[in-house]
Amino acid sequence: MDLRLLEYFLAVCEVLHFTKAAERLGISQPTLSQQIRILESRLGATLFYRVGKKIQMTQAGEVLQYHARRIFSEVHQIHMKIDEINLMQRGKITIGCSGNHLLLPSLATFQKKYSGIELSIIDIATDEIIEKTLNNEFEVGIVLLPINESQLEHKVLFKDEFTLVVSNEHPLAENEYIHIKDLSGHSLFLLQEKYLTRQYIDGYFKSLGLQIKPAVELSDMHSLLHMTILNQGITILPKSYLNTVDTRKIRQIPIIPSIPLKEVGIVYRKQKFMSSTIKEFIEHMLQSYQSV
């Protein structure tokens, strides 16, 4: 079926007047009449009949009008979905992340699927991520939960576990576990206090009636790990990070009592227009961690 003929037919249906329909279509009235006759010939049915100077649809015309409208509705949906697919092949997503390791399991598969989309990952503290997401500088953020911000929506990605890390040469390296009280006297390396991971660890010690004074404070986990290996100190790191690095030079040792699991989630502004690209990224993240 020629869509152009259906377009002409629907134009006549709207005004029930060949001359007015032809003007709308930008063609001559004889041409429009000829096209309708061609359509009627192909269908083997009369679509319009005249009542004086007016025209009306026949029963066949009413049936065709109903289905023609559905056809054009489907064509419109096809164009919309193709446009969405085309949009998904390009663009940019800016993501705030409390540690790039939180994104690594799903970034590779997303980038492989949507190679035309530029991903900009900015590793900063959770408070800064929340601020920049609220200010629309970030489309989404990956943070430790919970967050106390009513304007942000969040979805849980996974629960993270924290463990004590020492070098293979450390005196505690052979321990099956370490009680928290046995850490006194050992150099402890931690993130700076502005980071939520550090605040969470501080809260853990405080809940046990202990106060920590780290020998070294650093701004990223990569540096913490290398300091621990080179200087035979102790650090506490999330499993999600340790799963992304070479662990042959370190030992991961459970702490007693254990540090509670911590939820990691993706956050974004509520009541904000969200492109298909962003929606797909969020859905991809959720599916990636659910399948782990």
Secondary structure as UniProt FT lines:
FT   HELIX           3..15
FT   HELIX           18..25
FT   HELIX           29..43
FT   STRAND          48..51
FT   TURN            52..53
FT   STRAND          54..57
FT   HELIX           59..87
FT   TURN            88..89
FT   STRAND          91..97
FT   HELIX           100..102
FT   HELIX           104..113
FT   TURN            114..116
FT   STRAND          117..123
FT   HELIX           126..134
FT   TURN            135..136
FT   STRAND          140..144
FT   TURN            150..151
FT   STRAND          152..160
FT   STRAND          162..167
FT   TURN            168..169
FT   TURN            171..174
FT   STRAND          178..179
FT   HELIX           180..183
FT   TURN            184..185
FT   STRAND          188..191
FT   TURN            193..194
FT   HELIX           196..207
FT   TURN            208..209
FT   STRAND          216..218
FT   HELIX           221..231
FT   STRAND          234..238
FT   HELIX           239..242
FT   TURN            243..244
FT   TURN            248..249
FT   STRAND          250..253
FT   STRAND          255..256
FT   STRAND          262..269
FT   TURN            270..271
FT   HELIX           276..290
//
